[in-house]
Amino acid sequence: MKQILILLTATVLSVQGMTQTTEDSIKTVIKKMFEAMKNSDAATLKSCFGDSVVFQTITRDKTGKLVVENENTNDFAESISNLPKGAADEQIRFETIKIDGPLAIVWAPYNFYYNGKFSHCGMDSFQLVRFENGWKIQYIIDTRRKQGCDLN
């Protein structure tokens, strides 16, 4: 009887260790998006997004004025698919993840490399929604800069 109890306990602990947490499933979608970018895979990239995803970037124009630029999802996916494999390599660190039922936010500093060379860094802010078929990225806004770039 004692052996059965030990075996049962070990099985339960093993299954618990294998189940993916909500945070893990959120990270998986974001990692999948960056892997699709690196592989120039537009179809996989689009599969990470909700139907009405919004892309925005906070930059400065030539005069130094702060500007929020909007990007079209299809144009973004098309531009990624035209890159050579491995050209777009965004490396992030998951700093903060907050979850409330079907809504999640992710705050992640990043460094972006183009063709193996450092391009820029910044902060990615993601809003995700858990639909019937899983987590999807609904909103992305980021900053971009050339200084103060350290993921460590």
DRENKOLLO-191244 format. One line per 10 residues: number of its first residue (from 1); for each residue y, x, z negated of C-alpha. Coordinates in Angstrom, 1 decimal, padded with zeros to 4 digits, always signed. Each point is the difference from the previous one (the first is absolute). Last residue first. Example, Ala and Ser with C-alpha at 12.3 -4.5 7.8 and 13.67 -1.06 7.14 Angstrom:
BEGIN
2 = -001.1:+013.7:-007.1 | -003.4:-001.4:-000.7
//
This chain:
BEGIN
152 = +041.5:+021.4:+018.7 | +001.4:-002.2:+002.7 | +003.2:+002.1:+000.5 | +002.8:-000.7:+002.4 | +003.5:+000.4:-001.6 | +001.6:+000.6:+003.4 | -000.7:-001.4:+003.6 | +000.5:-003.7:-000.7 | -001.4:-003.4:+000.9 | -000.1:-003.2:-002.0
142 = -002.6:-002.7:+000.4 | -000.5:-003.7:+000.3 | -003.3:-001.7:+000.7 | -000.7:-003.7:-000.3 | -003.1:-002.2:+000.4 | -002.8:+002.6:-000.3 | -003.3:-001.9:-000.1 | -002.5:-000.4:-002.9 | -003.2:-001.9:+000.7 | -001.4:-002.5:+002.5
132 = +001.1:-003.1:-002.0 | +003.5:+001.6:-000.4 | +001.0:+002.4:-002.7 | +003.7:+000.8:+000.7 | +001.5:+003.5:+000.1 | +003.5:+001.3:-000.6 | +000.4:+003.7:+000.8 | +002.8:+002.4:-001.0 | -000.3:+003.5:+001.6 | +002.2:+002.7:-001.4
122 = +001.2:+003.0:+001.9 | -001.0:+003.1:+001.9 | +000.8:+001.6:+003.3 | -001.4:+001.9:+003.0 | -002.4:+002.6:-001.3 | -002.1:+001.5:+002.8 | -003.6:-000.8:+000.7 | +000.7:-001.8:+003.3 | +002.4:-002.3:-002.0 | -000.2:+000.2:-003.8
112 = +001.3:-002.6:-002.3 | +000.3:+000.5:-003.8 | -000.3:-003.0:-002.2 | +001.1:-001.6:-003.3 | -001.8:-003.3:-000.7 | +001.1:-003.2:-001.7 | -002.6:-002.8:+000.6 | +000.7:-003.7:-000.6 | -002.7:-002.7:-000.3 | -000.1:-003.7:+000.4
102 = -003.1:-002.3:+000.1 | -000.3:-000.1:-003.8 | +002.8:+002.1:-001.5 | -000.6:+003.7:+000.7 | +002.1:+003.1:-000.6 | -000.9:+003.4:+001.5 | +002.1:+003.1:-000.8 | -000.2:+003.7:+001.1 | -002.6:-000.1:+002.7 | +000.5:+003.4:+001.7
92 = +000.5:+000.1:+003.7 | -000.7:+002.2:+003.0 | +001.2:-001.2:+003.3 | -001.7:+001.8:+003.0 | +001.1:-001.1:+003.4 | -001.2:+002.5:+002.6 | -003.7:-000.1:-000.9 | -001.1:-001.8:+003.1 | +002.6:+000.4:+002.7 | +002.7:-002.6:-000.1
82 = +000.1:-003.0:+002.3 | -001.9:-002.3:-002.5 | +002.7:+000.7:-002.6 | +002.8:-001.1:+002.4 | -002.0:-003.2:+000.8 | -000.6:-000.8:-003.7 | +003.8:+000.4:-000.7 | +001.0:-002.1:+003.0 | -002.5:-002.7:-001.0 | +001.3:-000.1:-003.6
72 = +003.7:-000.1:+001.0 | +002.2:+002.3:-002.0 | +003.1:-000.9:-002.1 | +002.6:+002.6:-000.9 | +001.9:-000.1:-003.3 | +003.2:+002.1:+000.3 | +002.0:+002.1:-002.5 | +003.1:+001.5:+001.6 | -000.1:+003.8:+000.5 | +002.0:-000.1:+003.2
62 = -003.0:+000.8:+002.1 | -002.0:-002.8:-001.6 | -001.7:+000.2:-003.4 | -003.5:-001.3:-000.6 | -001.9:-002.8:-001.7 | -003.0:-001.0:+002.0 | -001.4:-003.5:+000.5 | -003.3:-001.5:+001.1 | -000.7:-003.7:-000.6 | -003.5:-001.5:+000.4
52 = -000.3:-003.5:+001.3 | -003.7:-000.2:+000.8 | -001.0:+002.1:-003.0 | -000.7:+003.7:+000.7 | -003.0:+002.3:-000.4 | -001.7:-001.3:+003.2 | +003.0:+001.2:+002.0 | -000.8:+003.7:-000.9 | -003.7:-000.5:+000.9 | +001.0:-001.3:+003.5
42 = +002.7:+002.7:+000.5 | -002.3:+002.9:-000.6 | +002.0:+003.3:+000.4 | -002.5:+001.7:-002.3 | +002.6:+001.1:-002.5 | +001.7:-003.4:+000.1 | -003.4:-001.7:-000.5 | -000.6:+002.3:-003.0 | +003.4:-001.0:-001.4 | -000.8:-003.7:+000.3
32 = -003.4:+000.5:-001.5 | +001.5:+001.8:-002.9 | +002.3:-003.0:-000.6 | -002.9:-002.5:+000.2 | -002.2:+002.1:-002.3 | +002.8:+000.4:-002.6 | +000.1:-003.8:-000.3 | -003.7:-000.2:-000.4 | +000.0:+002.8:-002.6 | +002.7:-001.8:-002.0
22 = -002.1:-003.2:+000.0 | -002.9:+002.0:-001.3 | -003.0:+000.9:+002.2 | -003.4:-000.6:-001.5 | -002.2:+003.1:-000.1 | +000.6:+001.0:-003.6 | -000.7:-003.6:-001.1 | -003.3:+000.1:+001.9 | -001.0:+003.2:-001.8 | +001.0:-001.3:-003.4
12 = -002.1:-003.2:+000.6 | -003.0:+002.1:+001.1 | +000.2:+002.4:-002.9 | +000.1:-002.9:-002.4 | -003.0:-001.7:+001.6 | -002.0:+003.3:-000.1 | +000.9:+000.5:-003.7 | -001.0:-003.6:-000.8 | -003.3:+000.4:+001.9 | -000.8:+003.3:-001.8
2 = +000.7:-001.7:-003.4 | -002.4:-002.8:+000.9
//
